[in-house]
Each structure stands twice: as C-alpha cells, then as structure tokens.
C-alpha cells in the first residue's frame, strides 16, 4: 500500500472509510475515462489516416464512440473496487504512524 501516508492523514482529519473508498474508486474511474477518451482519439486518428491513404470515406460508428470509453470506465471501476475497499479498511493507527514518520523525515510539508 503506497498511499498509507495520504490515507492516514485523511483519517486523522476525520475522513471515514467510506469516503476514502469513494475517493479511490472515483480516481480509478476518472483514469479509466481519460484512458478511454485517449484511446478513442488515437483509434479515430488511425482510422482517419488509413481511410485517407486508401481513398476511402472516413467513418467511425457512433456505437464505437460510446462503447470505447464506456467499457474503459467499467473495467477501471471493477479493477478499482479492491484497492478502494482495502484503503477503506486500512487501520488508522498504522497509517497515522506513517504520516508521523513522513513528517519527521521532511517528506510531507503541511
């Protein structure tokens, strides 16, 4: 768990496990959405380039435009459930110790 310090700090500031889980899940979904849009753009550019090179009309079906990012978000949400639940169950005392250690080492500036 690489984000123990962040989790401990959020817990120390009063965040509940559910709030931390929602944050982790939203981050995963947002990354999936951005990746899906990026893949859609790159794939569309590849289709455009190939179609122009072959002298064909350019066509990207609407279902592809919707399905690409949607599937990406779905996969990211499923993949993000386990880390989100694990972060929500992280112990406050153990994570607070990591925050204290990081602050003492100068890694965290508040």
Buried (B, 14 or more C-beta within 10 A) or exposed (E): EEBBBBBBBBBEEEBEBEEBBBBBBEBBBEBBBBBBBEBBEEBBEEBEEEBEEEEEEEEBEEEEEEEBBEEBBEBBBEEBBEBBBEBBEBEBEEBBBBBBBBBEEEEBEE
